[in-house]
Amino acid sequence: MAARAGVSIATVSHVLNGTRGTRQETRERVLAAIEELGYSQNQAARNLARGRSSLLGLIISDIRNPFFPEITSGFQDQAIEHDMDALVLNTNYDPQRSLNAVRRLIGLQVPGVAVLTSQIDPAAAELLPAAGVASVHLDLGRVDRNLSRIVVDYACGIAAALAHLGELGHRRIGYIGGPLQLPSAQVRRKAFLEKSLEMGIEPVRAIDGDFTVRGGYVACEEMLREPLPTAIVAGNDLTAIGVLHRAYDGGLRVPEDLSVVGFDDILFSEYTQPALTTVAVPRNEIGKVAFQALWEMISDPEHAGREFRVGTKLVVRQTTAAPGR
């Protein structure tokens, strides 16, 4: 290839690895030779020359959950921009699979891992910094050397949802959350109860669901008994979609008979019938922030971690209105 481009082997290496500036004309000749010869770079050799892998790990709970694709996309986009790759591992909410994912990534000698699942044993999470691997966690962990965390302001989002319903005149409001072993579910439930108390509202009921459509449907059956709520706040959009289905099957009109607010603003929420009012969590931003956290720790000689905060925003659509009864 060097001979075809009329340059030295070192120049080809600098063009491929971006390790030194080269003249535009020279760079174009090298790139033309690469295309002509169909050259594919040996990534293992490249990593050996660099002294570290260009592969990062991304551990998520459920690839089927609409919450995660945008996070994954944001993370991968940033990795590509920084000439790196991402290996995505799906745990399916299984702590053993999470442990296996951690061990696999350590074995691959990746420099950093974004752990964006709550279903991971703290001892398993500690394996990463102990192996010198930078890691960032969502809603979990602490800040330390090779350890960062991302904190989503769930409480602010729940408060905004309740304030919106209160302004519409709702006083009988129910809440359907998620499994309490999830830290994010704990925060959302606690925020609902505290904000209700602050507003002088006696919650109709607070039910712990499982953050699935079916779970939302089943929990809504329990919610729709006397005294009937005029509004339901759901801990995530999948739960809210289940609530919409149960309301329809029960002959309740949304929002005339029942207002519904979700949480996350997944893609489907805009296309429910009626369109779901929800609290938006900037998932693409979470993916980008996760990469930023790893990049900062990898680039820092001290490998210092820090906390990153991500806000939320209420998106008002068609499932909320003044109470009709």
SVG drawing of the C-alpha trace seen along z (x, -y; Angstrom):
<svg xmlns="http://www.w3.org/2000/svg" viewBox="-69 -25 78 41">
<polyline fill="none" stroke="black" stroke-width="0.4" points="0.0,0.0 2.8,-2.4 4.4,-1.7 1.1,-2.2 0.6,-5.6 4.3,-6.6 4.8,-7.2 6.6,-5.5 5.1,-2.8 5.3,-5.3 3.2,-7.8 0.5,-5.2 0.4,-4.4 0.0,-8.0 -2.9,-8.4 -4.6,-5.3 -4.2,-6.1 -4.4,-9.8 -1.2,-10.0 0.4,-12.8 -0.8,-15.5 -0.1,-14.9 -0.5,-17.0 -4.0,-16.8 -2.6,-15.6 -0.6,-12.8 -3.6,-11.8 -5.8,-11.5 -3.2,-9.4 -3.0,-7.0 -6.8,-6.8 -7.1,-6.2 -4.6,-3.3 -6.6,-1.8 -9.8,-1.8 -8.1,-0.5 -6.5,2.4 -9.5,3.1 -7.4,2.9 -8.9,3.8 -7.1,2.7 -5.9,5.3 -7.7,4.1 -5.9,6.4 -2.5,5.2 -3.7,1.6 -4.7,2.1 -1.3,3.7 0.5,0.7 -1.7,-1.7 -1.2,0.2 -5.0,0.4 -8.2,1.6 -10.4,-0.7 -13.4,1.3 -15.8,0.0 -18.5,2.1 -22.1,1.1 -24.3,3.2 -28.0,2.7 -31.0,4.4 -33.3,5.2 -32.6,4.6 -36.4,5.0 -37.3,2.2 -37.9,-1.0 -36.0,-2.9 -32.6,-1.5 -32.2,-1.9 -31.7,-5.7 -29.2,-5.3 -27.3,-2.8 -27.4,-5.0 -26.1,-8.0 -23.2,-6.0 -22.2,-4.4 -22.3,-7.7 -19.9,-9.2 -17.6,-6.1 -17.4,-6.3 -16.6,-10.0 -13.7,-9.2 -12.5,-6.3 -13.7,-3.6 -16.2,-0.8 -18.9,0.4 -19.8,3.9 -23.4,4.0 -24.3,6.7 -27.9,7.4 -28.5,8.8 -32.3,9.4 -32.5,8.2 -30.5,11.3 -27.8,10.5 -25.8,13.6 -25.8,12.4 -24.6,9.0 -21.7,10.7 -20.8,12.7 -20.9,9.5 -18.5,7.8 -16.1,10.7 -16.2,11.0 -15.4,7.3 -12.5,7.5 -11.2,10.4 -11.3,8.4 -9.2,5.7 -11.6,2.9 -10.6,-0.5 -14.1,-1.4 -17.6,-0.1 -21.0,-1.9 -23.2,0.1 -26.7,-1.1 -28.6,1.5 -29.8,1.6 -29.7,5.4 -26.1,5.8 -24.7,7.0 -22.5,4.3 -19.7,6.9 -19.8,7.6 -19.7,3.8 -16.6,3.5 -14.7,5.9 -14.3,3.3 -12.4,0.6 -10.4,3.3 -9.3,4.4 -8.3,0.9 -11.4,0.5 -13.2,-2.8 -17.0,-2.4 -20.0,-4.7 -23.3,-3.6 -26.9,-4.9 -28.7,-5.6 -26.2,-3.4 -22.8,-3.4 -20.5,-6.1 -17.9,-8.5 -14.3,-7.3 -11.2,-6.5 -12.3,-4.9 -15.9,-5.3 -18.5,-7.8 -22.3,-7.9 -25.2,-9.4 -28.2,-10.7 -31.5,-11.4 -33.7,-13.9 -36.7,-11.6 -38.1,-13.5 -38.4,-16.7 -40.2,-14.8 -42.8,-13.3 -43.3,-16.7 -43.9,-18.3 -46.5,-15.6 -48.4,-16.1 -48.2,-19.9 -49.7,-19.6 -52.6,-17.4 -53.1,-19.7 -53.4,-22.8 -56.1,-20.9 -58.0,-20.4 -57.3,-16.7 -57.4,-15.8 -57.8,-12.0 -54.6,-10.7 -53.2,-7.2 -49.7,-6.0 -48.5,-2.8 -44.7,-2.4 -42.1,0.3 -40.4,3.1 -38.9,1.5 -35.6,3.3 -34.9,0.8 -33.4,-2.5 -35.2,-4.5 -38.5,-3.0 -37.9,-3.8 -37.1,-7.5 -40.2,-7.9 -42.5,-6.4 -41.0,-8.5 -41.3,-11.6 -44.9,-10.9 -45.9,-10.5 -43.9,-13.5 -45.2,-15.9 -48.7,-14.7 -48.3,-15.6 -46.9,-18.9 -49.8,-19.7 -52.4,-18.6 -53.5,-15.6 -54.3,-12.3 -53.2,-9.7 -55.9,-7.2 -53.4,-4.4 -49.7,-3.7 -49.2,-0.4 -45.9,1.3 -46.0,2.8 -43.2,4.2 -42.7,1.5 -44.3,3.6 -47.5,3.0 -49.1,6.1 -48.1,5.1 -49.7,1.7 -52.9,3.3 -53.1,5.6 -52.2,2.9 -54.8,0.6 -57.5,3.2 -56.6,2.8 -56.4,-0.9 -59.9,-1.2 -61.9,-0.5 -63.6,-2.8 -62.6,-5.5 -61.9,-5.9 -59.0,-8.2 -59.6,-10.9 -55.9,-10.6 -53.1,-8.1 -49.4,-8.8 -47.4,-5.8 -43.7,-5.2 -42.9,-4.6 -44.5,-4.8 -45.0,-1.0 -47.0,-1.0 -49.0,-4.0 -49.8,-2.2 -51.1,0.8 -53.3,-1.7 -54.7,-3.1 -55.6,0.4 -57.3,1.2 -59.2,-2.1 -60.4,-1.3 -61.5,2.2 -63.3,0.8 -65.3,-1.7 -63.4,-4.7 -62.6,-7.6 -59.2,-9.2 -58.9,-12.0 -62.6,-12.7 -63.0,-10.1 -59.4,-9.4 -56.2,-11.4 -53.0,-9.5 -49.3,-10.6 -46.4,-8.4 -42.6,-8.7 -39.7,-8.4 -41.3,-9.6 -40.4,-6.5 -41.1,-6.7 -44.4,-4.9 -45.9,-7.4 -46.4,-10.0 -48.4,-7.4 -50.8,-6.0 -54.5,-6.9 -54.8,-9.4 -51.2,-10.6 -49.6,-10.2 -48.7,-13.0 -45.4,-12.0 -42.2,-13.1 -39.3,-13.1 -36.0,-11.6 -33.3,-12.5 -32.1,-9.0 -29.8,-10.0 -28.1,-12.4 -27.7,-9.7 -25.8,-7.6 -23.6,-10.6 -22.9,-11.4 -22.1,-7.8 -19.4,-7.9 -18.2,-11.3 -17.7,-9.9 -15.6,-7.0 -13.6,-9.2 -12.7,-11.6 -11.6,-8.8 -9.6,-7.0 -7.9,-10.3 -7.2,-11.5 -3.9,-10.2 -5.6,-10.2 -8.7,-8.4 -10.9,-10.6 -14.6,-9.9 -17.5,-12.4 -21.2,-12.7 -23.3,-13.7 -26.9,-15.0 -29.5,-14.7 -32.8,-16.7 -36.4,-15.8 -39.2,-17.7 -43.0,-17.3 -44.4,-16.8 -48.2,-17.6 -50.1,-15.7 -53.7,-14.4 -54.2,-12.1 -54.6,-14.8 -57.5,-17.2 -59.7,-18.7 -61.5,-16.0 -64.9,-15.2 -66.4,-13.7"/>
</svg>
